[in-house]
Amino acid sequence: MRIQSSPREFNNKIAVEIISENEGHCIISLTNQKGLVRMMMGVNVYEGSNKIVVDKIDYLEEGAYQLEVKNIDSTLLYNSVLIKH
């Protein structure tokens, strides 16, 4: 499974691409610097490229956020630090 996200600096939305060898379920979350999960969503992924747009997140405060993608067993598949402006 290959995962990437963009942009690193965001305002209202983030794109996450998950390239998977098989079908499954993933959980995408954004955690602030205080360790509070501010957004969490579950997505079904299918074989091939899956493009997920995380939008309507303008309610988030400015600052750094940890973006994580985990599988159904809570195994961490991807993490990245993103900056909200």
N, C-alpha and C positions, 0 to 999 in steps of 0.2 A: 504494500500500500504506500503510495506517495501522496503527500499532502503539502500544500502551500497556501499562503494567505497574502492578501494585498488590500489596500496599501498599508505600509508600516505606520504611517501617520494618517489618521482618519477623522472625519467629522460626524457623519450620520450612518455610514455603512461600511461593511467589510465583506470582501469576497473570499470564500474558502473553496479550494478545489481539492477534491479527494479522488485520486485515481486508484481504483480497487480491482483486485483480481477476481473478487466474488461479491455476492450480495451480503449485506449485513446492516447493522445499526450503529450509529456513532452519536456521541454527545459532544456538543460544542459549548464551551463556556468562556466567559470573560470575568476575570477576578481583578479587583482593584488592589492598590498597594496596601490596604489595610487587611487584605485577605478575605474580603467579602465578595461572594459570587454575585455579580450585578446583572448577568444575563446567562441563561442556559436554555438550550434547545436540543431536542432529539431529531435526528434525520435518518431516513433510510438511504442506504447507498447501494448502488447497483454496479455490476461489472462494467468497467470502463471509467470514463470521466464523469464526475458528479460536481456540478458547480452550484454552490450554496451562497446566497446573498443574505448576510445578517444585516438587516436595516432597521430603521426606526429606533436607533440607539442614541438619538440626540439628547436624551435625558441624562446620559452619563456625564459625570463631572470631568473636567479636563484633568489629564494626568496619564500615568502609565498603567497599562492593563496586561495581564497575562492571558493570552488566548491559548486554550487547551482543547485538543480533540482526543476523546477516549473512545474505546470500543465498549460494547455492552457489558464486558467484564471489568470495566473501569481501568483497563490497561491504557496508560498514556501512549498515544500514537504520535502526537505532535504538540509542541509548545513554542510560543513566540511572544516577545514583548512588543506591544503596540502602543502608540501614543495618541491620545484623544486631544484634539484642539478645539 
